[in-house]
Amino acid sequence: KNMLGLAISTGIALIKETKAEPIKTPALTSDFDIDLNHTVSHNYWRSPNRNPSWDYHLEEASDPLFVDPDYELLQVQAVIRHGLRTSLSSKYPQKMLNYKWECGEFVDRDIVIEKKMANEENNYPLLWLDYRTSLISDRARPYGNSCYRGQLTAPGVFQMIEVGKYLRERYVDQIHFISDTYNKSELYLRSTDTPRTIETLQSVMNGLYPSSTRKKDDRVFVEVKESKIENMYPRNSCAFFSEGKKLSRKSEMVANISKFIKSWFHSMEDPVDLKFWQSRSISGLINTIDSLVGNNLSIPNEITDKEFVLARKVSGYSYDLIYSDPNLATLGIGRFLHDIYMGSKNLIVSKSNKRIPYTKFSIFSGHDNTIGPLMTAMEVYFLLE
């Protein structure tokens, strides 16, 4: 832990309550909104029937990387969550499926997937255009008849391009840490094996290194591990971990929180809506709300501004309740944390042995259950004012 300087998304930040202003640009991250111009960035809490009086803004509180001029930045490992998506739930009421979800075929022809198999002899490269077809060819598209479950939406694509632009502004334009044109040797890109995380990384790269900064024959290589060896999220196939997580969710604290949240929906008259919203887990609830409001769609009137913010806080807290247990943290995210550690260790060893390669800039594209457990295990928290 002492060895690693791990920045979750964009680093240390403060969340402030501020008055909302008219917004024209989409939000930039799915967990918190980053205002690149330090003005107003929040299109996130916008839907046809909502007009909140205040909202979350995230501002840089300090810059831990550049506190002392005697230090030199040698390596960055950025861990991000995918952008805005459609819901993963198969239980959405039909009227929510009929909303005007905006999706498209956002395929970067320069992306090459480097598939890492459990048996390394079976590793293979494949153009993302072809690999994507194999992943989604048989998927139904119930969301507005154009989107499948868990798909990165058009606002999600824009959102993650903006994250890429932020990384470029910081690490290319401001401190010249990485080249201003794409250099494969400086970058390591890795994603989980789902279309939304791969397309998130694709979008980030289109902000960090747009086509104008790449040569005509440049290819962007993304490592994707076979599911059986993936470690960027906890694996319920581990019996000890699975049972431990179930026990933590049965705690009195979690039960009381869940009961409190479900009470918000008691006044719902539509039994279908009532059943759906009261069946949501804590994290499932906030993911559903985020998915709707982030894509400018309506949510129940029972979810007020106050409940929305509270649900976000509680969702983050629920991860802390589980992964503050060292055993569950180790089993849940420890193997991925070891990968990050090895990246930094290679950097250190390379100082005395030039034959040891290391990567200056790594981006890992994962999920909420990548970020949540990792932040708890690393004791990295956002400061709530």
Phi and psi in degrees as a GROMACS rama.xvg file:
@    title "Ramachandran Plot"
@    xaxis  label "Phi"
@    yaxis  label "Psi"
@TYPE xy
-64.9303  -25.7593  ASN-2
-80.3509  -26.8819  MET-3
-96.8662  135.603  LEU-4
-111.347  86.7299  GLY-5
-96.2487  120.599  LEU-6
-98.4628  116.026  ALA-7
-82.9863  116.43  ILE-8
58.2922  -95.7177  SER-9
-122.36  12.2989  THR-10
105.606  -163.897  GLY-11
-67.887  138.478  ILE-12
-152.646  158.218  ALA-13
-111.099  142.747  LEU-14
-105.298  127.198  ILE-15
-120.929  146.946  LYS-16
-86.3169  123.28  GLU-17
-136.463  160.464  THR-18
-70.301  136.403  LYS-19
-75.7329  148.519  ALA-20
-126.554  163.861  GLU-21
-58.435  135.997  PRO-22
-118.897  143.904  ILE-23
-122.573  -15.6418  LYS-24
-113.713  146.655  THR-25
-66.0387  161.687  PRO-26
-68.0792  167.289  ALA-27
-109.608  -24.1624  LEU-28
-136.427  156.752  THR-29
-84.4429  -17.0652  SER-30
-97.8461  -45.0172  ASP-31
-140.733  156.814  PHE-32
-100.931  130.177  ASP-33
-105.617  124.675  ILE-34
-97.381  101.382  ASP-35
-66.152  -29.4574  LEU-36
-98.6554  4.55598  ASN-37
56.3347  35.2574  HIS-38
-117.65  -114.159  THR-39
-120.892  130.671  VAL-40
-125.431  8.5443  SER-41
-98.1874  91.0458  HIS-42
-96.6905  3.86308  ASN-43
-69.8563  -43.3216  TYR-44
-95.5931  59.9914  TRP-45
-133.531  127.869  ARG-46
-150.571  165.564  SER-47
-53.789  -30.9168  PRO-48
-112.17  15.1345  ASN-49
-114.562  144.557  ARG-50
-147.078  74.3914  ASN-51
-69.5884  153.275  PRO-52
-90.0727  -18.4705  SER-53
-154.492  169.479  TRP-54
-158.557  176.603  ASP-55
-81.2593  137.35  TYR-56
-129.898  148.633  HIS-57
-118.31  123.818  LEU-58
-125.102  149.113  GLU-59
-65.3373  127.24  GLU-60
-93.5271  -35.0121  ALA-61
-160.696  171.882  SER-62
-122.472  88.8079  ASP-63
-66.2623  -17.916  PRO-64
-76.2453  -25.515  LEU-65
-127.09  37.4834  PHE-66
-68.9898  -42.0878  VAL-67
-117.801  122.752  ASP-68
-64.5518  -13.8698  PRO-69
-76.1034  -12.0482  ASP-70
-95.6965  150.096  TYR-71
-121.774  131.527  GLU-72
-71.8253  125.154  LEU-73
-112.6  -24.1175  LEU-74
-157.689  143.972  GLN-75
-127.798  132.114  VAL-76
-126.265  108.089  GLN-77
-102.365  129.458  ALA-78
-114.135  121.138  VAL-79
-125.246  156.259  ILE-80
-97.0807  155.504  ARG-81
-61.5545  163.706  HIS-82
-78.6391  -173.757  GLY-83
-56.4369  140.744  LEU-84
-141.418  172.815  ARG-85
-77.4415  168.18  THR-86
-70.4189  155.452  SER-87
-90.39  -11.4225  LEU-88
-71.8058  140.224  SER-89
-94.9007  6.42525  SER-90
-111.51  15.6835  LYS-91
-59.1828  134.615  TYR-92
-59.9633  148.784  PRO-93
-58.5873  -36.2744  GLN-94
-65.4251  -27.9342  LYS-95
-77.2698  -32.9399  MET-96
-65.7564  -29.5135  LEU-97
-81.9313  -2.75873  ASN-98
-58.7501  164.168  TYR-99
-85.4234  73.5239  LYS-100
-69.9631  137.199  TRP-101
-108.241  110.901  GLU-102
-133.4  162.862  CYS-103
-157.763  178.479  GLY-104
-96.5392  87.7386  GLU-105
-93.4992  85.2915  PHE-106
-115.407  121.913  VAL-107
-92.2243  115.158  ASP-108
-70.5021  -11.2067  ARG-109
-89.452  -5.29337  ASP-110
-81.4124  129.203  ILE-111
-118.724  127.361  VAL-112
-88.743  126.142  ILE-113
-103.099  97.9581  GLU-114
-82.3169  121.176  LYS-115
-100.967  117.311  LYS-116
-99.1267  161.513  MET-117
-58.2737  -40.2487  ALA-118
-94.5028  106.904  ASN-119
-60.7653  -21.7379  GLU-120
-65.927  -19.2446  GLU-121
-95.8651  5.25008  ASN-122
-57.4976  146.8  ASN-123
-155.945  149.332  TYR-124
-96.4922  150.406  PRO-125
-156.042  137.915  LEU-126
-59.8064  137.708  LEU-127
-57.707  -35.39  TRP-128
-55.8756  -41.1993  LEU-129
-80.9052  -39.7901  ASP-130
-65.7133  -38.9296  TYR-131
-61.1638  -40.6977  ARG-132
-58.6597  -39.1763  THR-133
-69.4987  -23.87  SER-134
-85.7361  -32.4766  LEU-135
-121.649  2.99408  ILE-136
-59.5268  -30.1319  SER-137
-107.409  16.231  ASP-138
-84.3487  134.064  ARG-139
-72.0739  155.825  ALA-140
-123.378  75.1549  ARG-141
-78.4122  -16.8725  PRO-142
-84.4599  104.022  TYR-143
59.2884  21.9242  GLY-144
60.919  16.7092  ASN-145
-135.269  -16.0946  SER-146
-121.153  144.096  CYS-147
-98.6733  169.531  TYR-148
-61.7016  132.115  ARG-149
76.7777  14.4579  GLY-150
-81.3485  140.52  GLN-151
-65.4306  126.043  LEU-152
-90.7169  173.05  THR-153
-59.2668  -45.6603  ALA-154
-59.8111  -33.6042  PRO-155
-66.1738  -38.0702  GLY-156
-63.4193  -50.0779  VAL-157
-58.8662  -43.1586  PHE-158
-55.0758  -47.2216  GLN-159
-80.0349  -24.6881  MET-160
-61.8137  -40.2154  ILE-161
-64.9904  -36.6732  GLU-162
-61.4107  -42.7096  VAL-163
-60.5353  -40.0399  GLY-164
-64.1352  -38.1453  LYS-165
-62.4283  -45.1832  TYR-166
-61.853  -38.7688  LEU-167
-65.8033  -44.2624  ARG-168
-58.8144  -41.7444  GLU-169
-76.1457  -51.5245  ARG-170
-97.6357  -14.4923  TYR-171
-104.482  -57.8501  VAL-172
-75.8757  -41.4453  ASP-173
-84.29  -48.6021  GLN-174
-116.395  -0.913255  ILE-175
53.412  42.8992  HIS-176
-76.8871  -39.0945  PHE-177
-121.875  163.673  ILE-178
-63.8542  154.727  SER-179
-81.6876  -13.0282  ASP-180
-116.365  153.788  THR-181
-59.5312  127.241  TYR-182
-132.103  103.819  ASN-183
-55.4019  -33.689  LYS-184
-68.2904  -18.3212  SER-185
-88.6282  -15.3187  GLU-186
-118.078  144.439  LEU-187
-128.341  121.501  TYR-188
-117.432  131.706  LEU-189
-140.931  142.303  ARG-190
-140.123  155.122  SER-191
-72.2216  167.383  THR-192
-87.9343  55.7201  ASP-193
-132.375  146.215  THR-194
-56.1614  -40.4914  PRO-195
-67.3858  -34.0761  ARG-196
-78.5608  -33.829  THR-197
-67.9603  -43.7663  ILE-198
-70.4219  -27.0282  GLU-199
-64.1089  -46.6417  THR-200
-64.3845  -38.7981  LEU-201
-58.979  -43.5396  GLN-202
-67.5091  -42.2763  SER-203
-59.3701  -43.3421  VAL-204
-65.9131  -32.2993  MET-205
-70.9925  -17.6003  ASN-206
-91.0287  -39.2359  GLY-207
-73.7139  -45.3401  LEU-208
-134.84  80.6993  TYR-209
-62.8624  168.998  PRO-210
-55.6541  -29.6938  SER-211
-68.3262  -15.1932  SER-212
-103.651  5.08107  THR-213
-114.893  148.155  ARG-214
-74.047  161.045  LYS-215
-58.095  -36.7  LYS-216
-99.3598  11.3146  ASP-217
-66.9425  142.209  ASP-218
-123.776  139.254  ARG-219
-100.699  116.483  VAL-220
-97.2249  128.762  PHE-221
-120.493  123.32  VAL-222
-83.6462  130.63  GLU-223
-130.207  123.92  VAL-224
-90.7  146.287  LYS-225
-56.5445  144.015  GLU-226
-55.7001  -35.2259  SER-227
-69.8746  -15.7685  LYS-228
-117.871  8.08437  ILE-229
-69.5918  138.497  GLU-230
-132.315  14.2012  ASN-231
-81.735  2.47509  MET-232
-151.906  157.835  TYR-233
-63.3656  148.12  PRO-234
-111.716  114.762  ARG-235
-70.5535  -8.99671  ASN-236
-68.8633  -15.9071  SER-237
-80.9663  111.888  CYS-238
-61.79  -41.1585  ALA-239
-63.7271  -44.9687  PHE-240
-63.5133  -46.3243  PHE-241
-59.9621  -45.3797  SER-242
-68.805  -38.0122  GLU-243
-63.5085  -39.9446  GLY-244
-66.6795  -39.6371  LYS-245
-61.997  -41.8191  LYS-246
-64.118  -40.8029  LEU-247
-65.182  -34.0803  SER-248
-75.8551  -14.2911  ARG-249
-93.4954  4.03623  LYS-250
-65.2122  158.384  SER-251
-62.4628  -37.2502  GLU-252
-60.9421  -49.8737  MET-253
-64.6767  -40.331  VAL-254
-61.4635  -41.9215  ALA-255
-66.9584  -40.5863  ASN-256
-63.3606  -46.3677  ILE-257
-61.4394  -43.6572  SER-258
-62.0512  -40.989  LYS-259
-63.6469  -45.322  PHE-260
-65.197  -40.9094  ILE-261
-64.5689  -24.9829  LYS-262
-67.8732  -18.3956  SER-263
-61.974  -26.7769  TRP-264
-103.888  9.11998  PHE-265
-60.9161  -27.6212  HIS-266
-85.0563  -0.831178  SER-267
-64.8644  133.585  MET-268
-90.4664  -31.6166  GLU-269
-77.8956  115.703  ASP-270
-62.8953  -31.1128  PRO-271
-66.0453  -46.1804  VAL-272
-62.8214  -44.0095  ASP-273
-59.4832  -46.5039  LEU-274
-62.6421  -41.3156  LYS-275
-64.6896  -52.4615  PHE-276
-68.9862  -33.2405  TRP-277
-79.5958  -10.3182  GLN-278
-90.2242  -6.66132  SER-279
-71.3777  137.799  ARG-280
-71.8987  172.732  SER-281
-60.4952  -51.2591  ILE-282
-70.0445  -34.9718  SER-283
-63.5509  -36.1649  GLY-284
-63.5707  -50.7482  LEU-285
-68.5418  -33.5621  ILE-286
-63.8512  -39.445  ASN-287
-66.4621  -45.6303  THR-288
-61.7901  -47.5457  ILE-289
-59.0496  -40.5827  ASP-290
-61.9793  -40.6546  SER-291
-73.9185  -52.0338  LEU-292
-72.6044  -32.2252  VAL-293
-66.5223  -26.6331  GLY-294
-99.5287  16.666  ASN-295
61.5969  42.5363  ASN-296
-116.485  160.935  LEU-297
-76.1908  148.509  SER-298
-126.496  165.248  ILE-299
-59.937  144.829  PRO-300
-63.589  -20.7823  ASN-301
-64.9319  -21.8795  GLU-302
-92.9248  97.0035  ILE-303
-84.3418  176.754  THR-304
-55.4838  -43.8512  ASP-305
-62.6547  -45.0391  LYS-306
-65.6542  -37.234  GLU-307
-60.1337  -49.2891  PHE-308
-65.6597  -41.3975  VAL-309
-63.6478  -40.9528  LEU-310
-62.3305  -37.9405  ALA-311
-63.1794  -45.6709  ARG-312
-62.6051  -45.0929  LYS-313
-64.7355  -37.9728  VAL-314
-60.9594  -44.402  SER-315
-64.8627  -40.1173  GLY-316
-64.0531  -33.4148  TYR-317
-63.7844  -33.3278  SER-318
-66.028  -40.214  TYR-319
-64.1983  -37.2122  ASP-320
-60.4272  -36.738  LEU-321
-81.3684  -51.7747  ILE-322
-92.1086  2.91441  TYR-323
-73.0898  -14.6637  SER-324
-74.536  116.599  ASP-325
-55.4003  -36.0828  PRO-326
-65.6609  -44.3351  ASN-327
-70.3119  -34.9956  LEU-328
-64.4406  -43.5138  ALA-329
-63.6128  -47.9794  THR-330
-71.8449  -33.6798  LEU-331
-77.7838  -46.3014  GLY-332
-132.531  2.11491  ILE-333
-61.2496  -37.6731  GLY-334
-68.3538  -37.2537  ARG-335
-69.4816  -40.4262  PHE-336
-60.8848  -34.0209  LEU-337
-64.8356  -38.2164  HIS-338
-60.5876  -42.4774  ASP-339
-64.8382  -43.7683  ILE-340
-58.0439  -43.6955  TYR-341
-65.4046  -33.0013  MET-342
-61.0106  -41.6985  GLY-343
-73.7769  -36.2423  SER-344
-63.4812  -41.0834  LYS-345
-60.5606  -37.1943  ASN-346
-60.54  -46.2676  LEU-347
-66.45  -46.1753  ILE-348
-63.5447  -34.5457  VAL-349
-63.3807  -20.2042  SER-350
-66.916  -27.568  LYS-351
-107.704  -13.6134  SER-352
-137.189  98.4454  ASN-353
-65.2547  -14.4539  LYS-354
-78.3451  -12.9333  ARG-355
-84.0855  116.681  ILE-356
-79.0639  150.854  PRO-357
-145.203  162.142  TYR-358
-112.116  133.132  THR-359
-71.7298  -40.0489  LYS-360
-135.634  116.414  PHE-361
-119.532  141.334  SER-362
-127.453  125.6  ILE-363
-111.547  123.604  PHE-364
-105.979  112.602  SER-365
-133.536  -140.731  GLY-366
-131.944  179.593  HIS-367
-62.9439  -33.2122  ASP-368
-85.207  13.4517  ASN-369
-95.6402  -51.203  THR-370
-67.8298  -48.2068  ILE-371
-58.4368  -56.5493  GLY-372
-60.7066  -36.4232  PRO-373
-67.1906  -43.2023  LEU-374
-63.0003  -39.9052  MET-375
-68.3279  -45.7757  THR-376
-62.2067  -37.0447  ALA-377
-88.6018  -2.00813  MET-378
56.3453  43.1239  GLU-379
-105.363  121.562  VAL-380
-134.474  148.545  TYR-381
-78.6611  142.777  PHE-382
-90.2041  122.386  LEU-383
-96.8109  122.274  LEU-384
